[in-house]
Amino acid sequence: MRRSLHLKLMLIMILLIVSLMVVVGAFLMNSVTRYYISDFYSRMASAFGQDNVDFVRDLQTATEGERRSDGAAMIETVLAAYGGMLGVDGRDRNYFVLDGVTGQYLAGSAPEPEGGMSVTPNITTAILGQPGYASSAAADYMDVAVPITRGEQPYIVYILDNRVTAQSLNREMFTLIIEASMLGLIISILLSVLLSKTMVSPLQRLTDGLEKAAEGDFSKKLEVTSNDEIGQLTDSFNAMAKRLQTTIAEVENERNKLDTLFLHMADGVVAFDRQRKVIHANPAAAQLLGLGFGPQDRYDRLFGGLFPFSQVAEADSHLSAQLTVAGRYLELLLAPFARANQGGVLVLIHDVTEQRTAEQTRKDFVANVSHELRTPLTNIKSYAETLADGVGDLPTATAQRFLGVILNESDRMIHILQDLLTLSKFDSGRSELRLTSFPFIRAVDDTYQAVLMEAQNHRHDLRLSMPPYLPFVVADRERVMQVMMNIVSNAIKYTPDGGRIVISAGASAGKVWMEVDDNGIGIPASDREHIFERFYRVDKARSRQSGGTGLGLAIAQEIMAQHKGQIFLVDKDEPGLTVRMELPIGGPGRGGSCEEE
């Protein structure tokens, strides 16, 4: 741009100077020629006019007895006397005395030209008796022919100027014009350089700024060097660049937010263009659908079995569908989208597996609770009705046995409700831990002593194996004891009489642990992953006979989770079951009071 505009400015200046000098030169040269011609004829008219009657009279007055040749000589003498007035110099301007009839040369300030005098239009006019003052700018001479009658003899006074002086002036004028033109060219070049600095340089800076702006760089602010239109344009560009930079930053920020949301959102999103090709797909969509998107993936292959593409693209609202992939329940929302002259179909994929599982769990929970409560309620109603119908007829021992059954079933219902209330508190987060620091070895020993008599009633061989010292642990002692009692009580219940149960404890890697190993009936492999679920029982009939509700291990797992510990089954080759619980020595890291026991 710099070279192009600079060259244009230079050419304009050169053409301007050349044109001006040509016009001025032509005007001056023409003016000089016209002035010289006008001056010549004005002087001649004045010389031969009424203002110089003495000169004309001297030309016309003849002496007595004057002959023709003498008359021409006398006229020459008069013309020589008045040569200054006529401007005759004998070189470029001369006077001639011609015969008034034939126009032949008689005398003059210069010899007769070779080949004789040329008869010009003015001479012809003078021969006819009229003064000849006609002029022609195209001719290379100027002449005046005045008829003179001297005595009775006709003569012609002829003044001839070869215009050498005018031509010399024109040549000098032309040389001056050429010199002035060269100076003008030099000045035009200097002016073009100056203009390029004052005009092209700011425009070049604007061009550089626009090029950087086109590349996305709006950080450079252009310097405003003047208050003219270019300066205002530069200032406007700076304001525009700043506004664009702010706008692009805001758009980029919003795009980053959308990209982050699109990338990390749990729901899957897949977008198809009008050609049914995948144009966007987030990682969640690939994970939920179990595939990696590629150029070969099109709408027809992925979702063509649900709705035709045209139906979704022309729909006024979204369409819903359900899909099952690898055991997951997916809910799909398909909707058209438009952007300028483009558009396509957007598919939103929502994983509802957890909702369905939770709904099924809720239904199972309600069914289990209803079932668990229905049995004791049925027993209570049956025995109460029997007592009511047989008042006074039933033996006292029978009535007392019936009342015992009613009390036992009532206790069983209360136990179920207490367990449900405990789980409800865990689920709602309303169950707070009362953290204390206590010796873990004492808690294990207290558990052993608490169940020893019950184990002996079943003729079990109950053993305790642990080191002489275990570290103190920060936990809710009552809750931890509840878990321990649940594990040991289950081992006693589900081990046939005369079995072997070993309680062991220890510490390692910042944790304390307790294991309960028995040689009882154990748990089948198919049921091991479900034993911590609520109301789950391997042998439902035997569990009810032993008073179990199927909530003990679920509660134990919740308690251990609150303590950041864990409870799990340990694989073993021998018959029976091994349950292990682990607690962090430093506690769960939650707030609350911590008392030293």
Residue, then its C-alpha position, 0 to 999 in steps of 0.5 A: m500500500r505504501r509504494s502504491l499510494h506514494l507512487k500515485l501521489m508522486l505521479i499526481m504531483i508530477l502531472l500537476i506541475v507539468s500540466l500547470m507549466v505547459v498551460v502557463g508556458a503556452f499562455l505566456m508564449n502566446s501572450v508574448t507573441r500577441y503582445y509583440i504583434s499588437d505592439f507592432y501594429s499599434r506603433m505603425a497605426s500611431a506612426f501613420g495616423q493623425d497623431n503624426v501629421d508632420f511625418v505623413r506630410d513629409l512623406q507626401t510633400a514633393t519638391e519642385g521638379e522631383r523625379r520618380s527616383d528622387g521621390a523614392a530617395m526622399i521618402e527613404t530619407v524621411l523614413a530614416a529620420y523617423g526610424g526610431m519611431l517606427g522601431v526600425d533597427g536594420r536587422d529584424r525590422n526594416y522599411f522599404v519604398l515600393d512602387g505604388v502600382t507594381g509593388q517593386y522595390l525602389a529603396g529601403s533600409a535593407p537591400e532587396p531580398e533575393g528573388g524580389m519582394s514578396v507581394t503580401p496581402n498587405i502590399t496587395t491592399a496598399i496597391l489597391g489604395q488602402p493601408g494594409y494592417a492585416s496580421s496573422a499569428a501563424a505567419d513568421y513575419m509582421d508587415v504594414a503597407v501604407p500607400i503614399t502619393r507624393g506629388e503625382q507619383p504613387y508609392i508604398v511605404y512597407i514596414l517588414d518585421n521578421r519576428v526574430t525578436a518574438q521568437s527569441l523571447n519565446r525560446e528564452m521563455f520556453t527555456l525558463i518554463i523547462e527550468a521551472s518545470m524541472l524545479g517543479l518536478i523536484i518540488s513535487i517529489l519532495l512534496s510527495v515524500l512529505l505527503s507520504k509521511t503525513m498521510v501514508s504512514p498513518l494509513q500504513r499503521l492503520t493497515d498493520g493494525l487491521e492485519k493484526a486485528a484480522e489475525g485476532d490480535f487487538s492488543k496494539k493501540l495505534e498512536v494518534t499523531s494528528n487531529d485531522e480526519i486520519g487522526q479521528l479514524t485512528d482514534s475510532f479504530n482504537a476504540m473499535a479494537k478495544r471493544l472487539q477485544t472486550t467482546i471477543a474475550e466475553v465470547e471466548n469466556e462464554r465459549n469456554k464455559l459452554d465447552t467445559l459444561f459440554l465436556h464435563m456434564a453428566d448427560g450425553v449430547v450428540a449433534f447432527d448436521r443436515q447431512r446426518k453426520v456427527i458434528h459434536a459429541n461429548p465424552a458422556a455420550a460416548q460413555l453412555l452409548g458405549l462407542g467412540f464417534g467417528p466419521q462413519d457414525r451417522y444418525d441413521r445408524l445410531f438413532g434411526g430405529l427410534f425416529p426418522f431424521s426428517q421427523v425430528a428435523e421438522a418437529d415443532s417440539h422435542l421427541s422422547a424415547q428410551l434406550t437400554v445399552a449395556g444394562r443402562y436405562l437411557e432417556l433420550l430427548l431429540a429436538p431440531f436446532a437451527r443456526a443461520n442457514q444451517g441446522g440439524v438435530l440435537v440428541l440429549i442422553h440422560d442416564v436414568t439407571e440410578q433413578r430406576t434402581a432407586e425407584q425399584t429399591r423404594k418399591d422393594f423397601v416398601a414391600n419388604v417393610s410391609h412383609e416384615l410387619r405383616t407377619p408379626l401383626t398377623n401373629i399378634k392378631s391371631y393370638a389376640e383373637t384366640l384370647a378374646d374368643g376363649v376368655g375364661d375357657l383357656p387354661t392359664a398356662t396357654a393364655q400366658r403362652f399366647l401373651g408371650v408370643i404377642l409380646n415377642e412379636s411386638d418386640r420384633m416390630i419395635h426392633i424393626l421400627q428402631d432399625l428403620l429409624t436408624l437407617s432413616k437418620f443415616d439417609s437424612g444425615r441427621s445421625e451425629l457421631r459422638l466421638t471419643s478416644f477409647p482403647f480399641i482393645r477394651a471394646v473388643d474384649d467387652t464384645y467378647q465378654a458380652v456374647l460369651m454366655e450366649a455362645q456357651n448356650h450353643r456349645h460354641d468354642l468362642r476364642l479371642s486372639m489379639p496382641p496385649y496392646l492396641p492403640f486408642v481410636v477416635a470414634d463413636r464407641e456405642r456405634v462401634m460396639q453395635v457393629m461388633m455385636n452385630i458381626v459376632s451375634n450373626a456368627i453365633k446365630y448362623t453357626p450350628d451348635g458346637g461350632r468354632i468362632v474366633i474373634s481376632a483384632g490388630a492394628s496396621a497402616g494407621k487402622v485398627w481391625m477386628e475379624v470374626d471367623d466361624n465354621g458355620i453355614g457360610i454364604p453362597a457366592s451368589d449372595r455375598e455381594h448382597i448381604f449388606e443390602r437392606f432386608y436381604r437374607v440368605d435363608k429367609a425362613r431361618s432368619r425370621q426364626s432367629g429374629g433377624t430383620g435383614l437390616g443389621l449388616a446394612i446398619a453396620q455398613e452405614i456406621m462404618a461409612q460414617h467413620k470412614g472405615q469399612i466392613f467386608l467379607v474376607d475370602k477363605d477356603e474353609p467352610g464358614l464365613t469371615v467378616r472384617m471391620e476396619l477403622p482409622i485410628g485418627g477418626p473420621g475427620r469430622g467436627g464435633s466433640c472428642e472426649e477422652e475415655 
